[in-house]
């Protein structure tokens, strides 16, 4: 049985992929910190500008403009959650298709390996996984 593998748009060897995944996994706190800071800056910028617009256009005080902006953000969040609830079956199907494609690609790759290569690959993933779990809980 011949297994056909798709060409990846990013031509990386297995070692390069393992190194890239390891760097991303070990630096997750830095990435999350940068992302949360960026979201906070964007949120504060929008909040300040919307408060100023509400104060100028409606002629209300600072406290009332904060309540208006909070209610606006809550309405946006509620609409986003409703849309996510409606779109969740399509998102699940899409992610399932992607996962199935990755599984088929990996199984095709796995079947082409010799026994020694399978042992090396398994030990590499075991070492990286156990190291990640160790640093996650330390």
C-alpha positions in Angstrom: 0.0 0.0 0.0 1.5 3.3 -1.1 0.8 6.3 0.9 0.8 9.7 -0.8 1.9 12.6 1.3 1.0 16.2 0.5 3.8 18.7 0.2 3.9 21.1 3.0 3.9 24.8 2.1 6.6 25.3 4.6 9.5 23.0 3.8 11.0 22.2 7.2 12.6 19.0 8.3 11.2 17.1 11.2 14.0 18.4 13.5 13.3 22.0 12.5 9.6 21.5 13.2 10.4 19.9 16.6 12.7 22.9 17.5 10.1 25.4 16.4 7.3 23.7 18.4 9.6 23.5 21.4 10.4 27.2 21.3 6.8 28.1 21.0 5.8 25.8 23.9 8.5 27.0 26.2 7.9 30.7 25.5 4.1 30.5 25.9 4.1 32.8 29.0 6.1 35.5 27.0 3.7 35.2 24.1 0.6 35.4 26.4 2.1 38.3 28.3 2.7 40.2 25.0 -0.7 39.4 23.7 -2.5 40.4 26.9 -0.6 43.7 27.0 -1.5 44.4 23.4 -5.2 43.7 24.0 -5.1 45.9 27.1 -3.6 48.8 25.2 -6.1 48.5 22.4 -9.0 48.2 24.9 -7.9 51.3 26.8 -7.5 53.3 23.6 -11.0 52.4 22.5 -12.5 53.0 25.9 -10.9 56.4 26.3 -11.9 57.6 22.8 -15.5 56.3 23.2 -15.8 58.0 26.6 -14.6 61.3 25.1 -17.1 60.9 22.1 -19.9 60.2 24.5 -19.1 63.2 26.7 -18.9 65.6 23.8 -21.9 64.3 21.8 -24.3 63.6 24.6 -23.1 66.3 27.0 -22.9 63.9 30.0 -20.4 63.5 32.8 -17.5 61.1 33.1 -19.4 58.5 35.2 -22.3 58.3 32.7 -20.0 58.0 29.7 -18.2 55.1 31.5 -21.6 53.4 31.9 -22.5 54.0 28.3 -19.1 52.5 27.1 -19.4 49.5 29.4 -22.9 48.8 28.1 -21.7 49.1 24.6 -18.8 46.6 25.2 -21.2 44.2 27.0 -23.5 44.3 24.0 -20.6 43.6 21.6 -19.5 40.7 23.8 -23.0 39.3 23.9 -23.4 39.5 20.2 -20.0 37.8 19.7 -21.0 35.0 22.0 -24.3 34.4 20.2 -22.5 34.4 16.8 -19.9 31.9 18.2 -22.7 29.7 19.5 -24.3 29.7 16.1 -21.0 29.1 14.3 -19.7 26.4 16.6 -20.9 23.4 14.6 -19.1 24.7 11.5 -16.0 25.5 13.4 -16.0 22.0 14.9 -16.4 20.4 11.5 -13.6 22.5 10.1 -11.2 21.7 12.9 -12.2 18.0 12.7 -11.3 18.0 9.0 -8.0 19.6 9.7 -7.2 17.2 12.5 -8.1 14.2 10.3 -5.8 15.5 7.6 -2.9 15.9 10.1 -3.6 12.4 11.4 -3.5 10.9 7.9 -0.4 12.8 7.0 1.4 11.7 10.2 0.2 8.1 9.9 1.6 8.1 6.3 4.9 9.4 7.6 4.9 6.9 10.5 4.4 4.0 8.1 7.5 5.0 6.1 9.8 5.0 9.1 12.0 2.1 10.1 11.9 0.8 13.7 14.9 2.7 14.9 13.5 5.9 13.5 10.2 5.3 15.2 11.9 4.7 18.6 14.0 7.9 18.2 11.0 10.0 17.2 8.9 8.6 20.1 11.7 9.3 22.6 12.1 12.8 21.3 8.4 13.5 21.7 8.4 11.9 25.2 11.4 14.0 26.2 10.0 17.2 24.9 6.6 16.5 26.4 7.9 15.6 29.9 10.2 18.6 29.9 7.3 20.9 29.0 5.1 19.4 31.7 8.0 19.8 34.2 8.5 23.5 33.4 4.7 24.0 33.3 4.3 23.0 37.0 7.5 24.4 38.4 
